[in-house]
């Protein structure tokens, strides 16, 4: 398991943004890295945390049935031949590069950006009623969680719904891999 230094209190970017307190412990484990990535990629750290929450719940070894890998569940074809897809820095670089492409292609419209991250940039160019069910769910969960963070909420009803709908299993796996309860 990967062990990283944990912050004593909330980490704040130079723009004053903080990570919402309601993200699961498995995602908050990555808070120092999320804050660094937010600065490097010019993203709100809560957007990065939202994607990580839904994709892997902070499990750097997560693998989906479709073959997506790591913290940001990046598909294998996004990696160079010699890159370790499960290395958190490499995975973040590839995942956040794709998130940036989606963000720029969709003019920062978060719901459509998240749909593009899930279904591919061209896949989310269709009207929303033509998106696959998985993409509609993903965009709904993600935009709701992110909106709760932007509003400064201390709890996220959307995150709780996501956990109840199956996300808790993903977080249990992440918790075990990160050895957070030892």
N, C-alpha and C positions, 0 to 999 in steps of 0.2 A: 504494500500500500504506500501511497505517496503521503508524506507528512510535510506540511508547510507551516511556517510561523503564523500564528493567529494574532489578529490585532487585539489590543486591549479594549478599545472602544470603536465607535463607528468611524470608518474611513471616509474622508471627504475629498472630492476632487477640487482642483483649483477653481472650478466654476461654482463650488459650493454644493454640488450634488452629492447626496448620500444614498447608500443602498437602503431600500425599504426594509424595515425590521421584520416584516412578515414572511420573507422568503424562508424556505426550510433550512434547517441547520446544514444539510448537505450542500446547498448552494452557497450559504453564508461562509462555509469553510473556504471557499474560493474568493472571498471578498477582497483581499489585497490584490489578487491577480485581476479580478473584475475591474477594480478601480484603475489599475495600470492600463488594462486593455481599453477602458473607456477613454482615457486620456490619449492613448496611442491612435485609436480609431475614430476619435471625436464622436463618441456615442454617449448617450445617457447610460450610466452603469445599470440602471433598472431595466433598460431594454436588453442589455447583454444577459443580465440575471434572469429575465423572463424567458429568453430563448433557452438558456441553460436549464432552467427549471423544467420546462416542458420537454426538452430533448433528452436529457439524461439525469436530471435531478442531481447533477454534480458527480456522476459516476464517470471517471476518466476511462474506464474499460467497457463502457456500455456498447453493445452491438445490437442493431435492430434486425428483424427478420429480412429487411430489404438490403442489409449490408452496410448501413450507415454506422459510423464508428465514433467513439469518444465523446467528450464533453458536449460538443455541438452537433453530434450525429452527422458528420460530414461523409458524403459518399466517396468511395475509394478513388474514383476518377479525378477528384480534386487534388490528390496528393502526387508529388513527384515520386519517381521510382524508389528513391533512397530515403524517403521520409517515413517516420514512425507516426502513423495516424493516431496512436493512443498517447503520444507525448502531449501533455496539456498545452504547451506553447505552440507546437506545430498545429494541433487541432484548432486552437483559437485563431491562429493566423489564417488558416483556410476557411474556417467557419465565419469569422468576422469579415474576411474579404468578400465572401458571398453575401453576407448580410449587408455590407456596404453597397455592393452592386444592386441588390434588391431595393435598398433604401433610395439610392440615386435613381433607379429606373421607375420607382413608384412615388417620387417626389416627397418622400418621408411620410406618406399616409400609412400609419402604423398597421392597421388591419390588413391592408393589401401588401405591405412589406412582409408581414409575418406569413401571409398566404404564399407569397413568392418564395420565401425561405423554405416553406414546406413542400410546395408543389412545383417549384422551379419558376424562374422569372417569367418564362413564356406561359407556363401553365396557369398562372394567376392573372394573365392578361384577359382571360375570359370573364364574362359577367359572373358575379358571385353565385348566382343560382345555377351556374354550370360548373362550379368548382366541385371536386370530389368531396364526399361527406367528411373524410378525414381532414381535408384542408379547411373546410368550414368550421369544424370543431377546433382545429388548431388556431385559426385566426380568432375565433371567439374566446377561447381560453386566454390566448396571449394578449389580445387587445384589452380584455377585462382585467387581467393581472397588471398589465402595464398602466392602465388608467388608474387603478387603485394606488399604485406607487406614485404616479404623477400627482395625484390628489393629496399625497402625504398621509394616506390612511395607515393606521397601525395594524389593521387586519385586512385580508383580502377574501371576501366571500367567493370570488371566482377561483382563487387558489384552493380554497377548501372544497369547492365543487370538483375541481380537477383531481384533487387527492382522492376524493370519494369515488370518482369515476374510473379509478385505476392508477392514478399517479402515485398513490401511496406505496404500491408494490415496487415501482421504479426507485422511490426514495429509500425503501428498506434495503434494496440491493446496493444503492450508493452508500448508505450508512454502513453496511457491512464491509464494503470494499475500502472505505475511508477509515474504518475502525473507530468510529466516533463514540461508540458506547463501551469502550474498553477501559 
